Structure formats: structure tokens, C-alpha cells
Amino acid sequence: MLSPGSDQRDAAPAAAAGDSPSPVGPDGLTSEERERIRTWALEEGIEVKARGRLSKDLIGNYRSVHNRR
């Protein structure tokens, strides 16, 4: 319901699919970041599961190599 004097054209447009940022998981990472870390680990010969939580050590090592926080 619109309030008196309001116009529906004033409403913010809905975001298009894919425009919203990726949700951040309990580890503070997006799914894209987790995938990059897994790919990096495999390239470095580090054993990592295809699914599940990444260890804090692995995340820390990735960030120190890539100068990220």
C-alpha cells in the first residue's frame, strides 16, 4: 500500500538476478573466495576437500601469499 502523495515510480527498482553480492559464510568468505582458495591450494599441492569448511590456517596462508586481509 502506498502512502498518500507517494508515487510508485519513486520506489527503488528491484535488483536484477546476479546483481546482489555473494553471501558471506560463517568463515567470512564468499563462495567465490572459497573457490579461489581451493584452486590455489590444489595448484600448490595442498590437499583440500572439494566441499566443506576451509581451515583457518589455509585461509591465513592464502591471504599471506596474496597480501589480503
Summary of the structure (lengths in Angstrom):
residues: 69
radius of gyration: 19.8
end to end distance: 44.6
largest distance: 64.1
contacts: 105
relative contact order: 0.11
helix: 38%
strand: 0%
